[in-house]
Amino acid sequence: MSSINQIEAADKALAAQAATAAAQAAAAAAKAAATAQRAVAAVAPLGPAMLDARQRVALWVPSLVFGILYALFFLGLALTTLNPKAWSDVKAAVLGRKRRLRRPSADDECGAAEGCGGRAKTAALANGGAGHAAANGASGGEVRLTQIHRPVVLTWEGLGCAYNSPAGLVPVLQDVCGEARPGEMVALMGPSGSGKSTLLDMLAARKTLGRLTGSVLVNGKPRGPGFRHISSYVPQDDNLTPQMNVVETCQLYSALTLPAGTSPAAAAARMDEVLAAMGMGHARDRLVGGVLPGGLLLRGLSGGERKRLWVAVGILATPSVVFLDEPTTGLDSAAAVAVVNLLHRTVVDSGLTIISSIHQPCSAVWAAYDEVSLLARGRLLYFGPCAEMGSWFEGGLGLGPWNPAKHGILSDWALDLVSIEFTKPEGMGRSIEGPEELRAAARAFSRHYRAKRLAAPPAAAANGARKGKAAAPNGRARAGGDASDGAAPHDADSDGSAGSGRAVRSAAGGGDPELGGGRGWDEISKAAKYEAGGGEDEETDWAAAQPAPDWTAGIKEGADESDSLQRASWMTQFRTLVWRELLSMMRNPVDVAGRMLCFVLLACFMGLVFWNLDLGADGTRNRVNALFLHTMFLLLMPFVYLSMYANDRRVCVADFSARLYSVSAYYAAKQAAVLPFVSANVIISNLVVIGMVGLNTQPSAVFVLCAVSIVFYLLAQQVQSFASIVTPNQEAAFILTIAYTSINLLMSNFIMRFRDMAQHWVSGLRWLSAANYAFSALLANQFRGTAVSCRQGLNPELVGFLESLMPNARLLRTSAVQSMLLRPGDDCVLNLNAVLDYFGTTRPLWVYSLALVCYLLGVHALTFWGLLRLARKERR
Ligand SMILES: Nc1ncnc2c1ncn2[C@@H]1O[C@H](COP(=O)(O)OP(=O)(O)OP(=O)(O)O)[C@@H](O)[C@H]1O
């Protein structure tokens, strides 16, 4: 009995517990219902924020049409600028006018093919005369350059350069001396690897790598930092913008290189003058041409014209000294002669000093030079008048003899003489055969040169320029010189065949005591062999034996009047560079027009794929997909233009190296020029997507979508630019950006949610993922605080999918559950905040937006740092 009572008591207790549990469950259900009610009350239905189908058409159709017209406009602009003749033909055809065929002029023909350098020069001189006459008061079509602001005598003494290597210091230039005077063209010549470029860079104050010794004097004073304002360096490879024409190119360089405060009229006059002097007066409106960033080939100037334009912009800023790195390389002989003759003419007219490296010149090119510095294995074998080089080798060293019929022009023979790497040509006669003899010849010349210098000190001022220089028709007749010749080594025949008479003597007697310091070649080379045998290892001991470098000291302490000349201000640089960027972009059909077309067509494609999404559960899911794809599209789009960033790098490195403008001016100009076009592309494509897909059209939501998209696109683009700058080439930049893009994709929180990652620590990379911030911002913008009606229930197809997915879930097939899923009732509401909860997008929208902006600023800072580093690293 008692046990029955116990059982009843236990039943009662269980019943009481069950009742309590039921009451708690009911309370919890009531609480959940209340929470849901509050949540529903807190969200605004999305429905009213959506436009109806007609209104959406009115949004995307005009945007799409505008985008296409915009692209066509810039395409037309680019094509008409790049091909004006085709444009005039189109205009004539459209207007029904009779096409006027223009008979090609001699200038056009000349421009189309190189090889008419002389004719181009004559035509240009006549053509440019008018412009110049206005500026210069010259008459009769004669082009004379305005006197440069300050004639300069450049003297260098004991120049040396050595590089560190695992084996110790390796000298590549040793004890090189020389002098260049106003109105002179000096050639730096020698076999490959002899040190021409090293010497040119040292003279131009561009050399910073290696252990540098010796001194460079400007009019007798140590060269100061202002030297760069009175000198110009013209690299071998030009850095011209293909989309600009000749005049625009000159305007660009005159704005950047002429002293601040130069009036526009004076700048224009100078431009006319230089163009005419360089024989480019006929091609003022011609495009430079070349391969555009993006790959299009643009027809433009011929190789010779391009080189002349490159030289013209180098001398625009009225420099006193111009350094040219192999100005004739890559040109056929006629074009090379045209360039060098024009240079010579400029030198004679203006008192300019030109120092240029040359390879094996042809006779006409050789004839244009006044002085030559002959190097071999970093040693100076000769410096002095070109015409006297033969007499030094023949008379001074007893080499040769030079037979023009057999050996070619003097420069060819001299190059063969000092080249010890290759077998000498047949019939060379006595020659320099090995390193010891080369060293001995260099020492003999050094002694001879210094003795001459002691006898006649170098010209220390501008008026030390050779007398009668400007009057000399080709510079050759001055070889004899006079007392004012300073360092001229010795007498010479004035017809350029100096030394031919001496050859007989030297061949017979072994050297002219006057020239060779009394030692014949046999004696010199014997001594050299003895010294070499006696253990004098100059190749390794030389650098250690040199005095402490005085190069930088000279630069720092030196002061000359050129310090006062200031180039363009930061603002002028900025304006000029913005102008260049705009011209380059607008005239490149694959740039402005191509980008807009790409944006609108892809937006249109995406709109068709996600066409007119409904406001139910399915539509919500697809909206999330569309937002993710939109994010990815913005991330991937800049890849199309990676080659352009690589081109930007090349251009700015060359310009930094020439110190044309500051890094900050370039950077600011680039951003300012790009921003409007990027904004236009993103806004137009966003409007197309919003309209076609059916995204939130509240003005604030549209604004945020556009703003976030612009910032994110700029960021993706900036990463590409950063990669192009910090990596050595396009392939490396590609690898870096692919790695970055992969992180963005995997850490977007869409393909795999962070909370679902089994290796959760990997999700730490999310902080690097800009796509994560952008996607979160777009989700929050689209769904936060919104709700959609679900009275139509779930898609029957989806319910069927659930049933086949869970075949044992009988509950799913009960009428109550089916009714709840398919016909949930008129008051059913989908709270879209749940979407944000699902993705863990819990922070306010401004947090994601701010993170994106800070990210962008960070990448800008890194890119700017990379550019600064690049500008400093561009050392030679
Ligand atoms: N940064 C460097 N480090 C080590 N060696 C260098 C460096 N730059 C140049 N050299 C060496 O210095 C020597 C002279 O080079 P340079 O470029 O001045 O000769 P070059 O006469 O102009 O040759 P080329 O006519 O072929 O252009 C070469 O042997 C070259 O290998």
The ligand as a MOL file (V3000), in Angstrom:
LIG
                    3D

  0  0  0     0  0            999 V3000
M  V30 BEGIN CTAB
M  V30 COUNTS 31 33 0 0 0
M  V30 BEGIN ATOM
M  V30 1 N 76.5610 48.7330 -60.4640 0
M  V30 2 C 77.6370 48.0760 -60.9410 0
M  V30 3 N 78.2570 47.1480 -60.2120 0
M  V30 4 C 79.3580 46.5000 -60.6700 0
M  V30 5 N 79.9000 46.7290 -61.8740 0
M  V30 6 C 79.3280 47.6540 -62.6650 0
M  V30 7 C 78.1690 48.3790 -62.2490 0
M  V30 8 N 77.8190 49.2340 -63.2310 0
M  V30 9 C 78.7160 49.0490 -64.2240 0
M  V30 10 N 79.6260 48.1140 -63.8820 0
M  V30 11 C 80.7530 47.6600 -64.6880 0
M  V30 12 O 81.5060 48.8070 -65.0170 0
M  V30 13 C 82.0990 48.6300 -66.2860 0
M  V30 14 C 81.8520 49.8790 -67.1180 0
M  V30 15 O 80.4610 49.9420 -67.3880 0
M  V30 16 P 79.8690 51.0690 -68.3180 0
M  V30 17 O 78.4080 50.8450 -68.4130 0
M  V30 18 O 80.3150 52.4000 -67.8310 0
M  V30 19 O 80.5770 50.7450 -69.6960 0
M  V30 20 P 80.2340 51.3050 -71.1470 0
M  V30 21 O 81.5200 51.6610 -71.7790 0
M  V30 22 O 79.2240 52.3760 -71.0740 0
M  V30 23 O 79.6430 50.0050 -71.8030 0
M  V30 24 P 78.6260 49.9000 -73.0360 0
M  V30 25 O 79.2380 50.5800 -74.1720 0
M  V30 26 O 78.5130 48.4310 -73.2500 0
M  V30 27 O 77.3500 50.5350 -72.5620 0
M  V30 28 C 81.5110 47.3910 -66.9000 0
M  V30 29 O 82.4810 46.3580 -66.7940 0
M  V30 30 C 80.3260 47.0870 -66.0340 0
M  V30 31 O 80.1330 45.6960 -65.9240 0
M  V30 END ATOM
M  V30 BEGIN BOND
M  V30 1 1 1 2
M  V30 2 1 2 3
M  V30 3 2 2 7
M  V30 4 2 3 4
M  V30 5 1 4 5
M  V30 6 2 5 6
M  V30 7 1 6 7
M  V30 8 1 6 10
M  V30 9 1 7 8
M  V30 10 2 8 9
M  V30 11 1 9 10
M  V30 12 1 10 11
M  V30 13 1 11 12
M  V30 14 1 11 30
M  V30 15 1 12 13
M  V30 16 1 13 14
M  V30 17 1 13 28
M  V30 18 1 14 15
M  V30 19 1 15 16
M  V30 20 2 16 17
M  V30 21 1 16 18
M  V30 22 1 16 19
M  V30 23 1 19 20
M  V30 24 2 20 21
M  V30 25 1 20 22
M  V30 26 1 20 23
M  V30 27 1 23 24
M  V30 28 2 24 25
M  V30 29 1 24 26
M  V30 30 1 24 27
M  V30 31 1 28 29
M  V30 32 1 28 30
M  V30 33 1 30 31
M  V30 END BOND
M  V30 END CTAB
M  END
